[in-house]
């Protein structure tokens, strides 16, 4: 089984965020951060539904991507 890990910078409603993608994460909401390091769904995005958020993000740059067995 191959696992994928990726660090992305992306935009949602004109704000920048960092996403740590790991297919084994038990909570995808806990892997989204603002530039100050705060978990986004605990602070500024607490009223945004996660599915709507993911549907409307725009990737700016992939900083790191790695597959491992």
C-alpha positions in Angstrom: 0.0 0.0 0.0 1.4 3.4 -1.0 0.8 6.4 1.3 0.8 10.0 0.0 1.9 13.0 2.0 1.7 16.6 0.7 2.2 20.1 2.0 0.2 22.7 0.1 -0.4 26.4 0.3 -3.8 27.4 -0.9 -6.4 30.1 -0.9 -10.0 30.2 0.4 -12.0 33.4 0.2 -8.9 35.5 -0.5 -7.0 34.2 2.6 -3.9 31.9 2.6 -3.7 28.6 4.4 -1.4 25.6 4.8 -2.7 22.1 4.3 -0.8 19.0 5.5 -2.4 16.2 3.6 -1.9 12.7 4.9 -4.2 9.9 3.7 -4.1 8.3 7.2 -5.2 11.4 9.1 -8.1 10.7 11.4 -9.4 14.3 11.1 -8.7 16.3 8.0 -9.9 19.4 9.7 -6.9 19.2 12.1 -4.4 19.5 9.2 -5.4 23.0 8.0 -3.5 26.0 9.5 -3.3 29.7 9.0 0.1 31.2 8.6 0.4 31.8 12.4 0.0 28.1 13.0 -3.5 28.1 14.5 -5.8 25.3 13.5 -8.3 27.0 11.1 -11.5 25.2 12.1 -10.8 26.1 15.7 -10.5 29.8 14.9 -11.6 31.8 11.7 -13.4 28.9 9.9 -15.4 27.5 12.7 -18.7 28.4 11.0 -17.6 27.0 7.6 -18.7 23.5 6.6 -15.6 21.4 5.8 -17.0 20.0 2.5 -17.8 23.5 1.3 -14.3 24.6 2.3 -12.5 21.7 0.4 -14.7 22.2 -2.6 -13.8 25.9 -2.9 -10.1 26.0 -2.2 -7.5 26.9 -4.8 -4.0 25.5 -4.6 -1.3 28.1 -4.9 1.7 25.9 -4.5 2.7 22.4 -3.5 5.7 22.7 -1.2 6.4 19.0 -0.7 4.9 15.8 -2.0 6.1 12.3 -1.2 4.8 8.7 -1.6 6.2 5.9 0.5 5.3 2.2 0.8 
